[in-house]
Amino acid sequence: MKLALYKYDTCGYCARVLRTIRSMGLEDRIELRDVLRDPARREELFEARGRGTVPVLRIEDDAGAVRWMGESRDIVTWLETTFG
Ligand SMILES: N[C@@H](CCC(=O)N[C@@H](CS)C(=O)NCC(=O)O)C(=O)O
């Protein structure tokens, strides 16, 4: 499974997800993709979801199927369920 979090630095909802990632020791498992520093990441987020709201967790399973998960609460719950 490949995981990437779309975020930007001053986003409070992103900070909440990042706190969970750090407290669970998952930093090495989740690539951070900053949509303000990297316009290409913002563009691909728009293409996938039709909007640029962050945080969004991109989940790619071992078969290559991709799921885009929005909502900080859902992301935190998914991380806790999957890795807790
Ligand atoms: N309910 C959402 C709120 C996310 C949200 O409001 N994100 C802000 C930044 S903190 C954002 O991306 N605003 C710009 C936009 O929606 O395009 C969550 O909990 O993830």
The ligand as an SDF file (V2000), in Angstrom:
LIG
                    3D

 20 19  0  0  0  0  0  0  0  0999 V2000
  -14.1590   19.2950    7.0200 N   0  0  0  0  0  0  0  0  0  0  0  0
  -12.8690   19.3470    6.3670 C   0  0  0  0  0  0  0  0  0  0  0  0
  -12.3960   20.7790    6.3070 C   0  0  0  0  0  0  0  0  0  0  0  0
  -11.1640   20.9420    5.4590 C   0  0  0  0  0  0  0  0  0  0  0  0
  -10.8490   22.3950    5.1790 C   0  0  0  0  0  0  0  0  0  0  0  0
  -11.6490   23.2980    5.4800 O   0  0  0  0  0  0  0  0  0  0  0  0
   -9.6600   22.6410    4.6200 N   0  0  0  0  0  0  0  0  0  0  0  0
   -9.2460   23.9780    4.2720 C   0  0  0  0  0  0  0  0  0  0  0  0
   -7.8510   24.2530    4.7760 C   0  0  0  0  0  0  0  0  0  0  0  0
   -7.6550   23.9830    6.5260 S   0  0  0  0  0  0  0  0  0  0  0  0
   -9.1750   24.1130    2.7580 C   0  0  0  0  0  0  0  0  0  0  0  0
   -8.6230   23.2770    2.0790 O   0  0  0  0  0  0  0  0  0  0  0  0
   -9.7830   25.2130    2.2190 N   0  0  0  0  0  0  0  0  0  0  0  0
   -9.6480   25.5410    0.8140 C   0  0  0  0  0  0  0  0  0  0  0  0
  -10.6260   24.8290   -0.0760 C   0  0  0  0  0  0  0  0  0  0  0  0
  -11.5870   24.2050    0.4180 O   0  0  0  0  0  0  0  0  0  0  0  0
  -10.3940   24.8380   -1.2990 O   0  0  0  0  0  0  0  0  0  0  0  0
  -11.8860   18.4660    7.1430 C   0  0  0  0  0  0  0  0  0  0  0  0
  -12.0890   18.2480    8.3480 O   0  0  0  0  0  0  0  0  0  0  0  0
  -10.9390   17.9420    6.5460 O   0  0  0  0  0  0  0  0  0  0  0  0
  1  2  1  0
  2  3  1  0
  2 18  1  0
  3  4  1  0
  4  5  1  0
  5  6  2  0
  5  7  1  0
  7  8  1  0
  8  9  1  0
  8 11  1  0
  9 10  1  0
 11 12  2  0
 11 13  1  0
 13 14  1  0
 14 15  1  0
 15 16  2  0
 15 17  1  0
 18 19  2  0
 18 20  1  0
M  END
$$$$
